């Protein structure tokens, strides 16, 4: 069971001891990210995440990068949907050095103005290159339309927002957001709670203040069908509709139901769309949750002449689940989810990250046993109850490709 | 890394078994590494290795496709497969108490029924996969460039094949290919993590000992030297790409450890020469290098993606860096070694990470490399080793490939 405590400055500390491991991993989450960027600076958080790591403490950009590498620490930072995250994996004995360097990034970033333009250039290129990734682009375009502002903001920012951001914007964002209260530091691996607490107090003890609150989640826009014209070999089909969010009594039913549709190679979508009809190479449904909402996203990529059939079969499967799930099918989806849990959580990096994520979206940390119990408790009846609450009878849809599809 | 046992044995029909048991793991992984891929195909059967890999999931004499899929689902198997120019790998991660069942299914899968109806349906899936990659410019360039670089040498054969070759290939041609390549002595069954070695061997004997052994051949040759320059054009492309290729060391060459360290110094995703000159400076949104070590042949590659107006400048920097491979400090070398060792330990904690390392090493070098040994080899790479490697593989005659908007 991971230990959870709050340090005097409000920083939440989660530690999972894994004694047989050689490694350790950390993840520091700080409120911010895309939903908290100013309306005309969407993407500023991406610049800030990168800028913070380009020189901190008494080290310039290259020295800081070298310092991580000399200690064999695989470190990365990102600005996600609603948080800044600093993550790393390392041999456990290097944890003190890792936390020292991370504390410099958080508390004493150099914010060298000469670095901003090059960061903007890379981000703008990444944004532009979305055109070369049609499947990803279709999902981004769908997200923009599906969620209420600011929750549908694209994860790569906007061209205007990235271009408009100044050093002053970044400094003020850093001053407001990089605070311990509301932040969480999660560590897992060959460590002890006492040792990590001591390190956290040593390196983050002088950090103070309260970070921003996240915006209220608004009402989802009405469902509609969109098409983005694009000259390509395949037509991308993406759908989204509401589901149970983390903490909802039907959360595990939502996970299992998505497994029934799309787990392993046995899900109904894979079987009906790909295995029986050969309509697609890639077809899937995913269940995702933030602290505010749960969503099922469905994707299929197929050549234009087979798109209509792909769409029809996909929707038939989504709508045909309720009342038709067998015990055997349910057991399979549950077995798959349970095994994926054990296998996926084998690394210290995934333990540190999952614990931070749980805390982030639900204010609690689940042990693997608790998750297992949640999966075990799902029955055919609870799947049907979930499908009653969250039916696929209406959804937001988006196609991207050379031919528009009449969606119904 | 304590408590790890390494085992190997071979069945009478030549099927090699390898295992690395680690009781600390909560799961296990197992897989067949078959030494076959697109380089072993005749021109008219281009893509058949990969198509066959799909067909392995479509039923056996004992199970039809749905039974196979459902039974793997029932035991929570996280299974998959991939095909490259020279290897086809079928693998699964599994919880320990289901390991034996998974092994039985995996062994059964390796003797496919190749049902005609399933073949016809799966052909459509492969054609969709080809269409999918048509829309991915970077993939398109790599595939074309490797083909043009290797020329008549089969190491550059397309893995997917073309819409034409896939449309034309028949079920019987696929069966012939299977009969030519899937000999037990041309594959290794590997397991790693939390599993029982004795039971693994006994079960392999039970399920695979009747497989008939036959000789398989792969002609090994170096590439005919020569520089190639090509510009590929694609419509609707936003970013441009540049790829530099030169002859490098093969998977059996002693120089491979030095070359791996060198490619980390030149083009790792962080802290490398390409990173500092191209990404940190904001010129490119992607850059990297790799020592691609294949069976008896290899290439060193460096690539970058950028906006069209910056392409010439980025290509010039890329060319300068790859043409001066020995421009690095002791500090650069030490950091590269440390980074690689840390990654080896981290991936070694996962059964799947060890499985891939063990299976690949066996198919190329017929030996087991323990994690400790690989780390020692990396740690001992000196500047002199890299200089010697570059003497043998001079990284001088660079071929250059670009992908630009039409």
Boltz contact constraints between the chains, C-beta under 6 A:
constraints:
  - contact:
      token1: [A, 20]
      token2: [B, 24]
      max_distance: 6.0
  - contact:
      token1: [A, 22]
      token2: [B, 345]
      max_distance: 6.0
  - contact:
      token1: [A, 23]
      token2: [B, 346]
      max_distance: 6.0
  - contact:
      token1: [A, 65]
      token2: [B, 271]
      max_distance: 6.0
  - contact:
      token1: [A, 69]
      token2: [B, 271]
      max_distance: 6.0
  - contact:
      token1: [A, 69]
      token2: [B, 335]
      max_distance: 6.0
  - contact:
      token1: [A, 69]
      token2: [B, 339]
      max_distance: 6.0
  - contact:
      token1: [A, 70]
      token2: [B, 335]
      max_distance: 6.0
  - contact:
      token1: [A, 72]
      token2: [B, 338]
      max_distance: 6.0
  - contact:
      token1: [A, 72]
      token2: [B, 342]
      max_distance: 6.0
  - contact:
      token1: [A, 89]
      token2: [B, 346]
      max_distance: 6.0
  - contact:
      token1: [A, 118]
      token2: [B, 281]
      max_distance: 6.0
  - contact:
      token1: [A, 118]
      token2: [B, 282]
      max_distance: 6.0
  - contact:
      token1: [A, 121]
      token2: [B, 282]
      max_distance: 6.0
  - contact:
      token1: [A, 122]
      token2: [B, 282]
      max_distance: 6.0
  - contact:
      token1: [A, 122]
      token2: [B, 285]
      max_distance: 6.0
  - contact:
      token1: [A, 125]
      token2: [B, 285]
      max_distance: 6.0
  - contact:
      token1: [A, 125]
      token2: [B, 307]
      max_distance: 6.0
  - contact:
      token1: [A, 126]
      token2: [B, 285]
      max_distance: 6.0
  - contact:
      token1: [A, 128]
      token2: [B, 238]
      max_distance: 6.0
  - contact:
      token1: [A, 129]
      token2: [B, 238]
      max_distance: 6.0
  - contact:
      token1: [A, 129]
      token2: [B, 239]
      max_distance: 6.0
  - contact:
      token1: [A, 131]
      token2: [B, 238]
      max_distance: 6.0
  - contact:
      token1: [A, 132]
      token2: [B, 137]
      max_distance: 6.0
  - contact:
      token1: [A, 132]
      token2: [B, 238]
      max_distance: 6.0
  - contact:
      token1: [A, 132]
      token2: [B, 239]
      max_distance: 6.0
  - contact:
      token1: [A, 134]
      token2: [B, 135]
      max_distance: 6.0
  - contact:
      token1: [A, 231]
      token2: [B, 236]
      max_distance: 6.0
  - contact:
      token1: [A, 232]
      token2: [B, 135]
      max_distance: 6.0
  - contact:
      token1: [A, 233]
      token2: [B, 131]
      max_distance: 6.0
  - contact:
      token1: [A, 233]
      token2: [B, 134]
      max_distance: 6.0
  - contact:
      token1: [A, 233]
      token2: [B, 135]
      max_distance: 6.0
  - contact:
      token1: [A, 234]
      token2: [B, 131]
      max_distance: 6.0
  - contact:
      token1: [A, 234]
      token2: [B, 132]
      max_distance: 6.0
  - contact:
      token1: [A, 234]
      token2: [B, 135]
      max_distance: 6.0
  - contact:
      token1: [A, 264]
      token2: [B, 73]
      max_distance: 6.0
  - contact:
      token1: [A, 265]
      token2: [B, 69]
      max_distance: 6.0
  - contact:
      token1: [A, 266]
      token2: [B, 69]
      max_distance: 6.0
  - contact:
      token1: [A, 266]
      token2: [B, 70]
      max_distance: 6.0
  - contact:
      token1: [A, 266]
      token2: [B, 73]
      max_distance: 6.0
  - contact:
      token1: [A, 274]
      token2: [B, 125]
      max_distance: 6.0
  - contact:
      token1: [A, 278]
      token2: [B, 121]
      max_distance: 6.0
  - contact:
      token1: [A, 278]
      token2: [B, 124]
      max_distance: 6.0
  - contact:
      token1: [A, 278]
      token2: [B, 125]
      max_distance: 6.0
  - contact:
      token1: [A, 280]
      token2: [B, 128]
      max_distance: 6.0
  - contact:
      token1: [A, 281]
      token2: [B, 125]
      max_distance: 6.0
  - contact:
      token1: [A, 281]
      token2: [B, 128]
      max_distance: 6.0
  - contact:
      token1: [A, 281]
      token2: [B, 129]
      max_distance: 6.0
  - contact:
      token1: [A, 281]
      token2: [B, 132]
      max_distance: 6.0
  - contact:
      token1: [A, 301]
      token2: [B, 132]
      max_distance: 6.0
  - contact:
      token1: [A, 303]
      token2: [B, 131]
      max_distance: 6.0
  - contact:
      token1: [A, 332]
      token2: [B, 73]
      max_distance: 6.0
  - contact:
      token1: [A, 332]
      token2: [B, 74]
      max_distance: 6.0
  - contact:
      token1: [A, 335]
      token2: [B, 74]
      max_distance: 6.0
  - contact:
      token1: [A, 335]
      token2: [B, 76]
      max_distance: 6.0
  - contact:
      token1: [A, 336]
      token2: [B, 73]
      max_distance: 6.0
  - contact:
      token1: [A, 336]
      token2: [B, 76]
      max_distance: 6.0
  - contact:
      token1: [A, 338]
      token2: [B, 76]
      max_distance: 6.0
  - contact:
      token1: [A, 339]
      token2: [B, 76]
      max_distance: 6.0
  - contact:
      token1: [A, 339]
      token2: [B, 95]
      max_distance: 6.0
  - contact:
      token1: [A, 342]
      token2: [B, 26]
      max_distance: 6.0
  - contact:
      token1: [A, 342]
      token2: [B, 27]
      max_distance: 6.0
  - contact:
      token1: [A, 342]
      token2: [B, 95]
      max_distance: 6.0
  - contact:
      token1: [A, 343]
      token2: [B, 27]
      max_distance: 6.0
  - contact:
      token1: [A, 343]
      token2: [B, 78]
      max_distance: 6.0
  - contact:
      token1: [A, 343]
      token2: [B, 93]
      max_distance: 6.0
  - contact:
      token1: [A, 346]
      token2: [B, 26]
      max_distance: 6.0
  - contact:
      token1: [A, 346]
      token2: [B, 27]
      max_distance: 6.0
  - contact:
      token1: [A, 346]
      token2: [B, 350]
      max_distance: 6.0
  - contact:
      token1: [A, 347]
      token2: [B, 350]
      max_distance: 6.0
